[in-house]
Amino acid sequence: MFLIANNTAQAILSSFFFKYACWFSAIATSGSRQKALADLHQMQTVNMEELSDVQRRPESQLKFITDAWQQFMQHV
């Protein structure tokens, strides 16, 4: 059971990092920083509440997502 869950978690992380790398590359090369900032704003104002409901965690426990996003945007 644990091995299956671990493999699933690894697959999800691998997929996330691939998508993140593609997104980062697109932002860095296309100059669409404004789009990334708009996406961040959308995440902060709308999606965090939805994510909180789905994950059954308070938004305060998920704030690390937007914090990391803001740090990322400082370096793009």
Biopython code that builds the backbone (N, CA, C, O; Angstrom):
import numpy as np
from Bio.PDB.StructureBuilder import StructureBuilder

atoms = [
    (1, "MET", "N", (0.826, -1.201, 0.000)),
    (1, "MET", "CA", (0.000, 0.000, 0.000)),
    (1, "MET", "C", (0.864, 1.256, 0.000)),
    (1, "MET", "O", (0.639, 2.160, -0.805)),
    (2, "PHE", "N", (1.846, 1.322, 0.891)),
    (2, "PHE", "CA", (2.709, 2.495, 0.975)),
    (2, "PHE", "C", (3.513, 2.676, -0.311)),
    (2, "PHE", "O", (3.714, 3.802, -0.766)),
    (3, "LEU", "N", (3.972, 1.572, -0.896)),
    (3, "LEU", "CA", (4.757, 1.643, -2.119)),
    (3, "LEU", "C", (3.938, 2.232, -3.269)),
    (3, "LEU", "O", (4.449, 3.029, -4.056)),
    (4, "ILE", "N", (2.683, 1.840, -3.360)),
    (4, "ILE", "CA", (1.815, 2.382, -4.410)),
    (4, "ILE", "C", (1.605, 3.875, -4.194)),
    (4, "ILE", "O", (1.682, 4.659, -5.140)),
    (5, "ALA", "N", (1.343, 4.265, -2.963)),
    (5, "ALA", "CA", (1.144, 5.689, -2.663)),
    (5, "ALA", "C", (2.417, 6.472, -2.946)),
    (5, "ALA", "O", (2.359, 7.589, -3.460)),
    (6, "ASN", "N", (3.559, 5.897, -2.616)),
    (6, "ASN", "CA", (4.835, 6.567, -2.856)),
    (6, "ASN", "C", (5.075, 6.737, -4.358)),
    (6, "ASN", "O", (5.519, 7.796, -4.802)),
    (7, "ASN", "N", (4.783, 5.704, -5.130)),
    (7, "ASN", "CA", (4.935, 5.799, -6.581)),
    (7, "ASN", "C", (3.994, 6.843, -7.163)),
    (7, "ASN", "O", (4.367, 7.587, -8.070)),
    (8, "THR", "N", (2.795, 6.897, -6.650)),
    (8, "THR", "CA", (1.823, 7.885, -7.111)),
    (8, "THR", "C", (2.313, 9.296, -6.784)),
    (8, "THR", "O", (2.235, 10.195, -7.621)),
    (9, "ALA", "N", (2.812, 9.482, -5.579)),
    (9, "ALA", "CA", (3.328, 10.790, -5.176)),
    (9, "ALA", "C", (4.507, 11.196, -6.061)),
    (9, "ALA", "O", (4.618, 12.355, -6.460)),
    (10, "GLN", "N", (5.378, 10.250, -6.361)),
    (10, "GLN", "CA", (6.518, 10.552, -7.222)),
    (10, "GLN", "C", (6.058, 10.948, -8.619)),
    (10, "GLN", "O", (6.612, 11.868, -9.220)),
    (11, "ALA", "N", (5.054, 10.261, -9.133)),
    (11, "ALA", "CA", (4.534, 10.579, -10.465)),
    (11, "ALA", "C", (3.914, 11.974, -10.483)),
    (11, "ALA", "O", (4.100, 12.728, -11.439)),
    (12, "ILE", "N", (3.186, 12.312, -9.440)),
    (12, "ILE", "CA", (2.557, 13.628, -9.355)),
    (12, "ILE", "C", (3.622, 14.717, -9.275)),
    (12, "ILE", "O", (3.524, 15.737, -9.957)),
    (13, "LEU", "N", (4.644, 14.497, -8.438)),
    (13, "LEU", "CA", (5.718, 15.479, -8.321)),
    (13, "LEU", "C", (6.475, 15.637, -9.635)),
    (13, "LEU", "O", (6.816, 16.750, -10.035)),
    (14, "SER", "N", (6.730, 14.535, -10.290)),
    (14, "SER", "CA", (7.426, 14.580, -11.565)),
    (14, "SER", "C", (6.627, 15.390, -12.579)),
    (14, "SER", "O", (7.188, 16.213, -13.302)),
    (15, "SER", "N", (5.340, 15.159, -12.631)),
    (15, "SER", "CA", (4.467, 15.899, -13.538)),
    (15, "SER", "C", (4.464, 17.387, -13.188)),
    (15, "SER", "O", (4.534, 18.236, -14.077)),
    (16, "PHE", "N", (4.384, 17.698, -11.905)),
    (16, "PHE", "CA", (4.381, 19.090, -11.456)),
    (16, "PHE", "C", (5.670, 19.794, -11.886)),
    (16, "PHE", "O", (5.627, 20.887, -12.450)),
    (17, "PHE", "N", (6.814, 19.160, -11.617)),
    (17, "PHE", "CA", (8.089, 19.795, -11.946)),
    (17, "PHE", "C", (8.253, 19.982, -13.454)),
    (17, "PHE", "O", (8.826, 20.978, -13.895)),
    (18, "PHE", "N", (7.760, 19.041, -14.235)),
    (18, "PHE", "CA", (7.812, 19.189, -15.690)),
    (18, "PHE", "C", (6.983, 20.392, -16.126)),
    (18, "PHE", "O", (7.440, 21.216, -16.918)),
    (19, "LYS", "N", (5.758, 20.489, -15.602)),
    (19, "LYS", "CA", (4.880, 21.602, -15.964)),
    (19, "LYS", "C", (5.452, 22.930, -15.477)),
    (19, "LYS", "O", (5.367, 23.947, -16.166)),
    (20, "TYR", "N", (6.038, 22.905, -14.273)),
    (20, "TYR", "CA", (6.653, 24.107, -13.726)),
    (20, "TYR", "C", (7.806, 24.562, -14.621)),
    (20, "TYR", "O", (7.926, 25.750, -14.920)),
    (21, "ALA", "N", (8.649, 23.630, -15.049)),
    (21, "ALA", "CA", (9.779, 23.969, -15.907)),
    (21, "ALA", "C", (9.296, 24.559, -17.230)),
    (21, "ALA", "O", (9.874, 25.522, -17.732)),
    (22, "CYS", "N", (8.251, 23.987, -17.784)),
    (22, "CYS", "CA", (7.688, 24.523, -19.035)),
    (22, "CYS", "C", (7.136, 25.924, -18.823)),
    (22, "CYS", "O", (7.359, 26.819, -19.638)),
    (23, "TRP", "N", (6.417, 26.105, -17.730)),
    (23, "TRP", "CA", (5.828, 27.404, -17.423)),
    (23, "TRP", "C", (6.929, 28.440, -17.194)),
    (23, "TRP", "O", (6.856, 29.555, -17.712)),
    (24, "PHE", "N", (7.942, 28.070, -16.423)),
    (24, "PHE", "CA", (9.052, 28.977, -16.141)),
    (24, "PHE", "C", (9.751, 29.372, -17.434)),
    (24, "PHE", "O", (10.058, 30.544, -17.648)),
    (25, "SER", "N", (9.997, 28.400, -18.285)),
    (25, "SER", "CA", (10.652, 28.664, -19.562)),
    (25, "SER", "C", (9.818, 29.614, -20.415)),
    (25, "SER", "O", (10.356, 30.531, -21.037)),
    (26, "ALA", "N", (8.520, 29.395, -20.444)),
    (26, "ALA", "CA", (7.633, 30.253, -21.226)),
    (26, "ALA", "C", (7.633, 31.672, -20.683)),
    (26, "ALA", "O", (7.653, 32.631, -21.454)),
    (27, "ILE", "N", (7.611, 31.813, -19.379)),
    (27, "ILE", "CA", (7.610, 33.146, -18.764)),
    (27, "ILE", "C", (8.929, 33.847, -19.052)),
    (27, "ILE", "O", (8.954, 35.019, -19.428)),
    (28, "ALA", "N", (10.022, 33.119, -18.871)),
    (28, "ALA", "CA", (11.340, 33.723, -19.021)),
    (28, "ALA", "C", (11.632, 34.109, -20.472)),
    (28, "ALA", "O", (12.278, 35.127, -20.722)),
    (29, "THR", "N", (11.168, 33.318, -21.415)),
    (29, "THR", "CA", (11.519, 33.574, -22.808)),
    (29, "THR", "C", (10.515, 34.453, -23.543)),
    (29, "THR", "O", (10.886, 35.156, -24.483)),
    (30, "SER", "N", (9.275, 34.427, -23.137)),
    (30, "SER", "CA", (8.271, 35.176, -23.886)),
    (30, "SER", "C", (8.003, 36.555, -23.300)),
    (30, "SER", "O", (7.327, 37.379, -23.916)),
    (31, "GLY", "N", (8.526, 36.797, -22.132)),
    (31, "GLY", "CA", (8.304, 38.099, -21.524)),
    (31, "GLY", "C", (6.887, 38.280, -21.031)),
    (31, "GLY", "O", (6.425, 39.413, -20.891)),
    (32, "SER", "N", (6.192, 37.201, -20.766)),
    (32, "SER", "CA", (4.797, 37.323, -20.328)),
    (32, "SER", "C", (4.701, 37.382, -18.808)),
    (32, "SER", "O", (3.892, 36.696, -18.183)),
    (33, "ARG", "N", (5.548, 38.218, -18.244)),
    (33, "ARG", "CA", (5.544, 38.392, -16.790)),
    (33, "ARG", "C", (4.195, 38.908, -16.304)),
    (33, "ARG", "O", (3.725, 38.524, -15.233)),
    (34, "GLN", "N", (3.583, 39.774, -17.090)),
    (34, "GLN", "CA", (2.275, 40.329, -16.712)),
    (34, "GLN", "C", (1.232, 39.213, -16.576)),
    (34, "GLN", "O", (0.400, 39.237, -15.670)),
    (35, "LYS", "N", (1.290, 38.242, -17.484)),
    (35, "LYS", "CA", (0.358, 37.108, -17.415)),
    (35, "LYS", "C", (0.602, 36.314, -16.141)),
    (35, "LYS", "O", (-0.346, 35.904, -15.472)),
    (36, "ALA", "N", (1.854, 36.098, -15.807)),
    (36, "ALA", "CA", (2.189, 35.359, -14.590)),
    (36, "ALA", "C", (1.703, 36.113, -13.352)),
    (36, "ALA", "O", (1.211, 35.501, -12.405)),
    (37, "LEU", "N", (1.839, 37.425, -13.358)),
    (37, "LEU", "CA", (1.338, 38.223, -12.234)),
    (37, "LEU", "C", (-0.187, 38.168, -12.152)),
    (37, "LEU", "O", (-0.754, 38.119, -11.061)),
    (38, "ALA", "N", (-0.840, 38.176, -13.304)),
    (38, "ALA", "CA", (-2.298, 38.052, -13.327)),
    (38, "ALA", "C", (-2.724, 36.680, -12.805)),
    (38, "ALA", "O", (-3.705, 36.565, -12.070)),
    (39, "ASP", "N", (-1.978, 35.640, -13.190)),
    (39, "ASP", "CA", (-2.267, 34.291, -12.687)),
    (39, "ASP", "C", (-2.083, 34.219, -11.177)),
    (39, "ASP", "O", (-2.869, 33.575, -10.481)),
    (40, "LEU", "N", (-1.046, 34.880, -10.672)),
    (40, "LEU", "CA", (-0.813, 34.921, -9.226)),
    (40, "LEU", "C", (-1.979, 35.609, -8.529)),
    (40, "LEU", "O", (-2.477, 35.127, -7.511)),
    (41, "HIS", "N", (-2.407, 36.727, -9.078)),
    (41, "HIS", "CA", (-3.541, 37.440, -8.483)),
    (41, "HIS", "C", (-4.795, 36.551, -8.474)),
    (41, "HIS", "O", (-5.533, 36.523, -7.489)),
    (42, "GLN", "N", (-5.023, 35.838, -9.563)),
    (42, "GLN", "CA", (-6.166, 34.909, -9.656)),
    (42, "GLN", "C", (-6.056, 33.840, -8.576)),
    (42, "GLN", "O", (-7.042, 33.492, -7.927)),
    (43, "MET", "N", (-4.856, 33.330, -8.395)),
    (43, "MET", "CA", (-4.640, 32.294, -7.383)),
    (43, "MET", "C", (-4.936, 32.842, -5.991)),
    (43, "MET", "O", (-5.578, 32.178, -5.177)),
    (44, "GLN", "N", (-4.469, 34.047, -5.727)),
    (44, "GLN", "CA", (-4.652, 34.650, -4.409)),
    (44, "GLN", "C", (-6.109, 34.992, -4.119)),
    (44, "GLN", "O", (-6.566, 34.850, -2.985)),
    (45, "THR", "N", (-6.839, 35.441, -5.135)),
    (45, "THR", "CA", (-8.187, 35.953, -4.891)),
    (45, "THR", "C", (-9.300, 34.931, -5.103)),
    (45, "THR", "O", (-10.378, 35.067, -4.526)),
    (46, "VAL", "N", (-9.053, 33.916, -5.918)),
    (46, "VAL", "CA", (-10.111, 32.960, -6.242)),
    (46, "VAL", "C", (-9.706, 31.519, -5.930)),
    (46, "VAL", "O", (-10.377, 30.811, -5.179)),
    (47, "ASN", "N", (-8.602, 31.115, -6.523)),
    (47, "ASN", "CA", (-8.234, 29.700, -6.475)),
    (47, "ASN", "C", (-7.825, 29.194, -5.099)),
    (47, "ASN", "O", (-8.000, 28.012, -4.803)),
    (48, "MET", "N", (-7.283, 30.063, -4.255)),
    (48, "MET", "CA", (-6.873, 29.599, -2.921)),
    (48, "MET", "C", (-8.079, 29.104, -2.125)),
    (48, "MET", "O", (-7.987, 28.107, -1.409)),
    (49, "GLU", "N", (-9.184, 29.787, -2.248)),
    (49, "GLU", "CA", (-10.389, 29.358, -1.545)),
    (49, "GLU", "C", (-10.851, 28.000, -2.060)),
    (49, "GLU", "O", (-11.222, 27.124, -1.278)),
    (50, "GLU", "N", (-10.826, 27.831, -3.372)),
    (50, "GLU", "CA", (-11.222, 26.549, -3.962)),
    (50, "GLU", "C", (-10.269, 25.434, -3.540)),
    (50, "GLU", "O", (-10.699, 24.334, -3.192)),
    (51, "LEU", "N", (-8.973, 25.731, -3.575)),
    (51, "LEU", "CA", (-7.976, 24.746, -3.171)),
    (51, "LEU", "C", (-8.141, 24.381, -1.703)),
    (51, "LEU", "O", (-8.003, 23.217, -1.327)),
    (52, "SER", "N", (-8.432, 25.365, -0.888)),
    (52, "SER", "CA", (-8.672, 25.134, 0.525)),
    (52, "SER", "C", (-9.849, 24.182, 0.736)),
    (52, "SER", "O", (-9.793, 23.294, 1.586)),
    (53, "ASP", "N", (-10.896, 24.372, -0.029)),
    (53, "ASP", "CA", (-12.063, 23.490, 0.067)),
    (53, "ASP", "C", (-11.718, 22.069, -0.366)),
    (53, "ASP", "O", (-12.104, 21.105, 0.295)),
    (54, "VAL", "N", (-10.999, 21.939, -1.466)),
    (54, "VAL", "CA", (-10.646, 20.619, -1.994)),
    (54, "VAL", "C", (-9.694, 19.888, -1.048)),
    (54, "VAL", "O", (-9.852, 18.692, -0.803)),
    (55, "GLN", "N", (-8.711, 20.609, -0.522)),
    (55, "GLN", "CA", (-7.699, 19.996, 0.340)),
    (55, "GLN", "C", (-8.158, 19.870, 1.797)),
    (55, "GLN", "O", (-7.521, 19.200, 2.611)),
    (56, "ARG", "N", (-9.266, 20.524, 2.099)),
    (56, "ARG", "CA", (-9.788, 20.540, 3.469)),
    (56, "ARG", "C", (-8.738, 21.046, 4.461)),
    (56, "ARG", "O", (-8.529, 20.486, 5.537)),
    (57, "ARG", "N", (-8.098, 22.123, 4.045)),
    (57, "ARG", "CA", (-7.093, 22.787, 4.872)),
    (57, "ARG", "C", (-7.377, 24.288, 4.829)),
    (57, "ARG", "O", (-7.855, 24.807, 3.820)),
    (58, "PRO", "N", (-7.083, 24.976, 5.919)),
    (58, "PRO", "CA", (-7.291, 26.431, 5.887)),
    (58, "PRO", "C", (-6.325, 27.088, 4.910)),
    (58, "PRO", "O", (-5.232, 26.583, 4.655)),
    (59, "GLU", "N", (-6.745, 28.200, 4.382)),
    (59, "GLU", "CA", (-5.903, 28.923, 3.427)),
    (59, "GLU", "C", (-4.553, 29.276, 4.024)),
    (59, "GLU", "O", (-3.552, 29.332, 3.309)),
    (60, "SER", "N", (-4.517, 29.515, 5.328)),
    (60, "SER", "CA", (-3.246, 29.856, 5.975)),
    (60, "SER", "C", (-2.214, 28.742, 5.836)),
    (60, "SER", "O", (-1.014, 29.015, 5.811)),
    (61, "GLN", "N", (-2.663, 27.490, 5.744)),
    (61, "GLN", "CA", (-1.731, 26.373, 5.564)),
    (61, "GLN", "C", (-1.298, 26.220, 4.106)),
    (61, "GLN", "O", (-0.340, 25.500, 3.822)),
    (62, "LEU", "N", (-1.975, 26.871, 3.202)),
    (62, "LEU", "CA", (-1.650, 26.780, 1.780)),
    (62, "LEU", "C", (-0.961, 28.043, 1.258)),
    (62, "LEU", "O", (-0.603, 28.130, 0.084)),
    (63, "LYS", "N", (-0.786, 28.999, 2.134)),
    (63, "LYS", "CA", (-0.196, 30.279, 1.743)),
    (63, "LYS", "C", (1.210, 30.124, 1.168)),
    (63, "LYS", "O", (1.671, 30.970, 0.401)),
    (64, "PHE", "N", (1.885, 29.045, 1.539)),
    (64, "PHE", "CA", (3.241, 28.832, 1.030)),
    (64, "PHE", "C", (3.256, 28.802, -0.501)),
    (64, "PHE", "O", (4.270, 29.125, -1.120)),
    (65, "ILE", "N", (2.145, 28.421, -1.102)),
    (65, "ILE", "CA", (2.076, 28.349, -2.570)),
    (65, "ILE", "C", (2.236, 29.746, -3.174)),
    (65, "ILE", "O", (3.067, 29.956, -4.057)),
    (66, "THR", "N", (1.443, 30.685, -2.697)),
    (66, "THR", "CA", (1.531, 32.035, -3.250)),
    (66, "THR", "C", (2.808, 32.738, -2.789)),
    (66, "THR", "O", (3.344, 33.580, -3.510)),
    (67, "ASP", "N", (3.297, 32.403, -1.603)),
    (67, "ASP", "CA", (4.567, 32.966, -1.150)),
    (67, "ASP", "C", (5.701, 32.552, -2.093)),
    (67, "ASP", "O", (6.525, 33.373, -2.496)),
    (68, "ALA", "N", (5.724, 31.274, -2.430)),
    (68, "ALA", "CA", (6.754, 30.770, -3.348)),
    (68, "ALA", "C", (6.589, 31.408, -4.723)),
    (68, "ALA", "O", (7.575, 31.759, -5.372)),
    (69, "TRP", "N", (5.355, 31.554, -5.162)),
    (69, "TRP", "CA", (5.073, 32.157, -6.464)),
    (69, "TRP", "C", (5.611, 33.585, -6.504)),
    (69, "TRP", "O", (6.210, 33.997, -7.497)),
    (70, "GLN", "N", (5.398, 34.345, -5.419)),
    (70, "GLN", "CA", (5.883, 35.712, -5.361)),
    (70, "GLN", "C", (7.415, 35.742, -5.390)),
    (70, "GLN", "O", (8.009, 36.590, -6.057)),
    (71, "GLN", "N", (8.044, 34.827, -4.676)),
    (71, "GLN", "CA", (9.511, 34.764, -4.699)),
    (71, "GLN", "C", (10.007, 34.444, -6.101)),
    (71, "GLN", "O", (10.990, 35.017, -6.569)),
    (72, "PHE", "N", (9.324, 33.532, -6.758)),
    (72, "PHE", "CA", (9.676, 33.174, -8.134)),
    (72, "PHE", "C", (9.582, 34.407, -9.024)),
    (72, "PHE", "O", (10.471, 34.656, -9.838)),
    (73, "MET", "N", (8.512, 35.174, -8.875)),
    (73, "MET", "CA", (8.290, 36.330, -9.745)),
    (73, "MET", "C", (9.354, 37.406, -9.522)),
    (73, "MET", "O", (9.610, 38.210, -10.418)),
    (74, "GLN", "N", (9.966, 37.431, -8.357)),
    (74, "GLN", "CA", (11.020, 38.395, -8.095)),
    (74, "GLN", "C", (12.278, 38.084, -8.909)),
    (74, "GLN", "O", (13.112, 38.963, -9.127)),
    (75, "HIS", "N", (12.413, 36.838, -9.356)),
    (75, "HIS", "CA", (13.617, 36.412, -10.061)),
    (75, "HIS", "C", (13.412, 36.260, -11.555)),
    (75, "HIS", "O", (14.340, 35.880, -12.270)),
    (76, "VAL", "N", (12.227, 36.547, -12.034)),
    (76, "VAL", "CA", (11.965, 36.416, -13.476)),
    (76, "VAL", "C", (12.119, 37.765, -14.129)),
    (76, "VAL", "O", (11.944, 37.888, -15.341)),
]
sb = StructureBuilder()
sb.init_structure("model")
sb.init_model(0)
sb.init_chain("A")
sb.init_seg("    ")
for serial, (resi, resn, name, xyz) in enumerate(atoms, 1):
    if name == "N":
        sb.init_residue(resn, " ", resi, " ")
    sb.init_atom(name, np.array(xyz, "f"), 0.0, 1.0, " ", f" {name:<3s}", serial, name[0])
structure = sb.get_structure()
